[in-house]
Amino acid sequence: MCGIAVSFHLFFTGTLQKKLYKTTKICYTVLNVLMIWNVKETLHVRPQSGMRFYVS
């Protein structure tokens, strides 16, 4: 019984972490896009150079 509970707990935690990671990744992507947009708007540079600046 204890083993089942532990394995279930581990499985549940793993799933939760995956979901959390996915959500965090989406949030970071949105933030990065917004940041690139803001920098682009502020500096009035071409999108390509702005992208290269953030990717590198």
Secondary structure, 3 states (H helix, E strand, C coil): CHHHHHHHHHHHHHHHHHHHHHHHHHHHHHHHHHHHHHHHHHHCCCHHHHHHHHHC
